[in-house]
């Protein structure tokens, strides 16, 4: 278990950690290649597919107006992609169950959020594999097709597995601990942000009431208030009247103030924990150095005694 969970304990652990990271990164790249049109080979045109599925009583892949739907329905990936994908399926499944078997505390293992994510990803991978082996079911059932698509979507999260290296980097552990400690502040930020966004959504709706082409409802105003408060400003929706522009300025300023306050708290927590981490590291180095010196002294005394004898 120490080989997988403690990457700095030994040389085999370091080697395994490097291999694991490479496999995770490669599997994440595979998820990107899955959506790449240049990687795919067409095996049937959309008209033939529609005729075949319609005559067979299927009606799943008939939306020819959606190019992404047409792409995935009429093309396949190279054989090597599927081979590597099967390898990842076996590798991550065996790796998960081996860690579970050798772990002394099964409950603590299952409660760890990274292991929970591993379990979800493994279930998604096996679900997708089983549906690929029974593609007729996917084409005949909208529910099965939806589950098939969601399994691919969930597997895109496989890059999260790389967070297993947080034990190797103390700075990353300090960052995660700082976020955990600041949970209440982040929750307060979220609640405040939602309330202020809802207020400005209604404000902009009534400020632009005389403009027939903008903000048909407060829901469109809610989208605008969120992107304005976060200073993203896509520009797809914007106020045109003078009262609306005034509301927009106030919304942007409020967003800056609300988002800036918890950042200072998180930064303070990170600074405190980082300083404590450095102090602990220095203390450990002193302890290790002292124990090495003591061992050398004891060894020297022992050798001197033996030589005198």
N, C-alpha and C positions, 0 to 999 in steps of 0.2 A: 504493500500500500504506500510506503514511503517513496517508492520510485515514481508513482503517479501523483501523489499529493504533496510531496516535499521535494521540489526539483533541484534544490541546492545541497541535499544531504550526501550525495555520492556521485561518482562519475556516471554509472548507469542511469541514475535519475536525471542528470543533465542531458545525456544523450537521448533518453526517452522524451524529455521535455521538448528538445529541439525537433524531434521527429513528429511529436504530437502537434506542435505549432505549425509545422510545414503542412501536415495533413489538413488541419483546420483551414489554413489560408487557401490551400488548393481546392478544398471543398467549397469555400466561399466563391472562389473564381469560377468554379463549375456552375454555381447558381447564376452568375452573370452571363456565362456562355449560353445557358439555357434560353435566355431571352434574346440572344443575338441572331439577327436574321442571316448574317453571313455564315454562321456556323451550321445552318440547317439545309437539308436537301429535300426538295419537293418530290413527293411520291404520288400525288394525285392533285388534279385541279379542283377548284371549288364547285364548279358545275357538276362534275362527275360525282363528287362527294355528296352533294345535295340530292342528286337523283338516286344514288345508292341508298342513302339513309332514309329518304322519303319512301322509296319502294319497300324498304324493310320495316317501315313503321317507326323509324327513329326521327327525331326532330330536335337534335341538340345543337349541331354545328351548322345552322342555316343562316346565321347573321352575316351575310356577305358585306355589309356596310361597315363592319368592324374589322380593320386590317389585322389587328392583333389576334382576334379570334380566328380569322382565316389563316394566318401564319401558323398557329399552333395546330390547326385542324388538318392542314394540307402538307405539312413538312415534318420531317423527323431529324433527329440528331445523328452524328456519326456513331459507329459501333463503339469506338474507344470511349466516347462520353458515357455510354451506358455501362461499359465495363468498369470504368473508374467509379461510377456511381454505386455499383454493386459492391465494389471494394470498400467504399466509405460506409455503406450500410452494415457490412459485416464488422469492419474495424470498430466503429463507434458502439455497436451493440455489444461486442465482446469486451471492449474496454470498460463499458458501463457495468456489466454484470460481474466482471472480475473484481473491479473496485468494490462493488457491493458485497461480494462473497467474502473478501478478505478484510473488510472493514469490521472492527470490533464492535462498533455501535451502529446497528442498522438504522435505528430511529434517527440518530443524528445525521447519518448519511442521507436519508430520505428527506430530512427537513432542510438541507442545504439548498439554497435557491439555484445554484449552478447545476446541482444534480437533478433538481426538478425540471430545469430547462432541458437537460440532457435526456431525461425520460420522455418529455413532450416531443422533442425532436426525433428520438428513436421511434416512438409510436407513429409519428407523421411519416417517417421514411418507410416503415413497414406497411402502413396503410396505402401509401402511394404505390409501393411495389406490388401489393396484392391486387390493387385496382388495375395496374398495368398488365398484370397477368390475366385479367378478365375485362378487357376493354369493351366487350359487348355490353356489359352491365353499365359501364360509364356512358355509353352512347344511348342506352335504352332508358336511363333514369336520370332525371334532372338532379335529384338529390345526390346520386353517386357522382355525377359530373361536378357538382358543387363541392363535395367532399374531396374529390380528386384535385380540384383547383386549390382548395384551401390547404391541402397537404403540401403542395408545391410552395405555396406562400409561406407556410410555417417553417419549412426547411430553409428558407432564406435567412432565418435567424441563426443559422449554424455558426456564423462568425462570432456570436456571443460566447462560444466555447473558449475563445482565446482569453477570456477573463480569468481562466484558471491560472494564469501566470501571475495573478495579483499577489500570491504568496512569495513570489520571487522578487518582486519590486516593492520595497517598503513604502516608497512615495505613493504608489497607487493604493496601497492599503490605507495610508493616511488620508488620501482623498476620499475613499469610500467611507472611512470612519467619520470624516468631517461631514459628509452628506447625510450619514445616518444620524449624527448628533444634531444636525440642523433640520431634522424632519419636521418638527413643529413649525419652524419658521417658513419652510417651503410649503407646508400645508396652508398656513395663514396667507402666504403669497398667492396660492392658487385660488383660495376662497375670495380674497380681495380682488384679484384680477377678474374673476367671473362676475362679481357684483358690479365693478366699475364698467366692465365691457357691456353688461346688460343695460346699465344706465345710459351710456353713450350711444348704444344702439337705438334706444328710444329717443334720445335727444336729437340725433342726426335725422331720424325719420320725420320728426315734427319740424325741424329746422329746414328740411328740404321738401316740405309738404307741397309747396307751390311749384316744384319742379316735377313735371310729369315723367321724365325719363330716368330719374334716379331714386333708388331706395323704395321699391314698391311695398316693402314690409319691414318690420323691425328685425326679421331674421336676416335679411340682406345687410341691414345695419350692424348686426352682430358680427358678421364676417368682417365687415369694414373696420369695426372698432378693435377687433383682435389684431388684424394686420397693422393697424395704425399704432396701437399701444406697444406692439413689439418692434416698431420702427421698420417693419418689412416694406409695407407700402407697395403692393403689386401694381396698383394703378388701374386695375380692372373696374373698380367702383370708387368714385370720389365725389365729394360735394361740389356743386356748381354755384350755389347762392352764397351771398355774403354771410348770413347767419350760419350756414352749413360749414363754411370755411373757418369761422370762429370756433365752432364746436370741434372741428378737426384739429385746430391748434391746441385747444385745451385737452383733447383726447391724447395727442402725442406727448404733451408735457406730463400728464398724469401717468402715462405708460413709463416714461423715463424715471420718474420718481418712485413708482411702485416697484419696478424691476431692480433699481439700484440699491434699495435698502437691504434686502436679504443677502445680496452679494457680499456686502461688507461683513455681515455676520458669518457667512460661510468662510470668507477669507481669513477672518480672525480665528475661527476654529481650526482651520487648516494650519495656520501659523503656529498656534499653540501645540497642536499634536505633532507637527513636524519638529519643533524644538525639543519636545519630549522624546521623540524617536531618536534624534541625534544624541541626546544625553544618554539614553539607554544603550545606543550603539557604542558610545565612548566607554561607558561603564563595562560593557561586555568585553571590549578589547583589552581594557586594563585587567579584568579578571583572567582572561585567557593568557595574557602576557605574564601575569604573576604566577599562574599555575604552571606555565612552561618553565619559568625560571626556577620554581620550586622543584620541578621534576629534574631539571639539570643539576641543581645543587645536591639533591638526594642521590642522583646517579654518580656525581663526582665524589661524594663522601663514601659511597659504597665501593667504588673502584679503588679509592685510596686505602680503605680498610683491607680489601682483598689483597692489594699489592703489599701492604705491610705484613700480612700473614704469609 
